[in-house]
Amino acid sequence: MAEYEYQCARCGSTLVFEPCQVCPACGWFDKPDPTCSLCNGHGTVPTCISSPEWCEGHPLPGREITKRHTPEAFEVPREENNHA
């Protein structure tokens, strides 16, 4: 099974996923729209750990219009545990 890490797609900093404060981290909101509009039903919200000034002032090349806190996933190689 693949493992993934996430970074801010704008500046490349680490992202943390915090519980959504709108839907008490469950992803469900209210009728008639049953999915939370903030977390899109995931129950968590990605947050760039860098300051707003750093993230906005240091975009990765070609990411100048990418919004802060946008998640970007990449696969992390796993070490296989081959003990006999």
C-alpha positions in Angstrom: 0.0 0.0 0.0 1.4 3.4 -1.0 2.1 6.1 1.6 1.6 9.7 0.8 2.8 13.0 2.3 1.3 16.4 1.6 2.7 19.8 1.0 1.4 23.2 0.2 1.1 23.4 -3.5 1.9 27.1 -3.5 5.1 27.3 -1.4 6.1 23.6 -0.8 5.8 23.8 3.0 4.4 21.0 5.1 0.6 20.8 5.5 -1.2 19.8 8.6 -4.8 18.6 8.5 -6.9 20.1 11.2 -10.5 19.1 12.2 -13.1 21.1 10.4 -14.7 23.7 12.7 -17.9 24.0 10.6 -19.0 20.4 10.6 -17.3 19.1 13.9 -14.8 17.1 11.8 -17.5 14.6 10.6 -17.9 16.0 7.0 -21.7 16.3 7.4 -23.2 19.7 7.4 -27.0 20.3 7.2 -30.0 20.0 4.8 -30.4 20.6 1.9 -26.7 20.3 1.3 -25.5 17.3 3.3 -21.8 17.9 2.6 -19.8 20.6 4.4 -18.9 23.4 2.1 -15.6 24.1 3.9 -14.1 20.6 4.0 -16.1 19.0 1.2 -17.1 16.1 3.4 -13.5 15.1 4.4 -13.8 16.3 8.0 -10.4 18.0 7.9 -9.0 21.2 6.5 -5.5 21.5 5.1 -3.4 24.3 6.6 0.1 25.4 5.4 2.4 25.6 8.4 4.3 28.6 7.0 3.3 32.1 7.8 0.9 33.8 5.3 3.7 36.2 4.5 6.2 33.4 3.6 3.7 31.4 1.6 2.4 34.3 -0.4 5.9 35.8 -0.9 7.7 32.5 -1.9 5.6 30.6 -4.4 7.2 27.6 -6.2 8.0 28.3 -9.9 4.8 28.4 -11.9 2.6 28.4 -8.7 2.1 32.2 -8.4 -1.7 31.9 -8.8 -2.1 28.7 -6.6 -4.0 29.4 -3.4 -2.4 29.0 0.0 -3.3 25.7 1.8 -3.9 23.9 -1.5 -2.8 20.3 -0.9 -0.3 18.5 -3.2 0.3 14.8 -2.5 3.4 12.8 -3.4 4.1 9.2 -2.8 6.8 8.3 -0.3 8.8 5.1 -1.0 8.2 2.5 1.7 10.8 0.2 3.0 9.8 -3.4 2.7 10.2 -5.4 5.8 11.7 -8.7 4.4 12.7 -10.6 7.5 12.9 -14.3 7.1 
